[in-house]
Amino acid sequence: MKSLAAENRIDPLQDIARDRLYLFHGQADDTVARSTMEALRQTYELLGVPPENMIYVTDVDAGHGFVTEQGPVTCDATHPDFLIDCDFDQADDILNQLYGDLSPPVDARDEGFVIFDQAGYVEGAPGMDDLAFVYVPADCAAGNAAVCT
């Protein structure tokens, strides 16, 4: 990393020291080795990221996936669609670490989600479905162009 930074092939390493980081390894994750995550954590420490800027969560019995409060995959499993139900709001945990204390979440809405056919654009790309979803905020749907950009 030092030689890549010296050659200007990556950003200066001193810029990393002020970053806020979130690392996670589920206790039941057999896809990514725990030692790999430990090495990553140690690398960030050696690059000068202070402990108060880094959270490393290791106490959730999660398989390999994105941890949710209610997902279709049991917490300790690893299989598609990788939204694993561990009764833990990982998105909230990540965003609070990266951006500080967040406002409380707003009530969930069913309105504003549009399903459309994207088959003509994906051309068989791996992992892409023919159907896609987009969220259109209520103000945008009502014609307030200022919020639609």
QUIZI-V907272 format. One line per field, one symbol per residue. psi: psi as a letter, one per 30 degrees, with the letter a starting at -180 (. if undefined). burial: # if it has 16 or more other C-alpha atoms within 10 Angstrom, else .. Layout:
psi->???
burial->???
//
This chain:
psi->eeeeefggfllkfffefflkkjkkjkfgjgekkeeeeeeeeeeeefggjlefgkkjkggkhkajakklfjlfklegljlkggjkjghkieeeeeeeeefakllkllkkkflfkkkljgefffhgkkfklfklkkkjkeeeffgjffgg.
burial->...................###.######....#..#...#..#..###....##....#.#######..#.######...#####.#.#..##..##...................................................
//
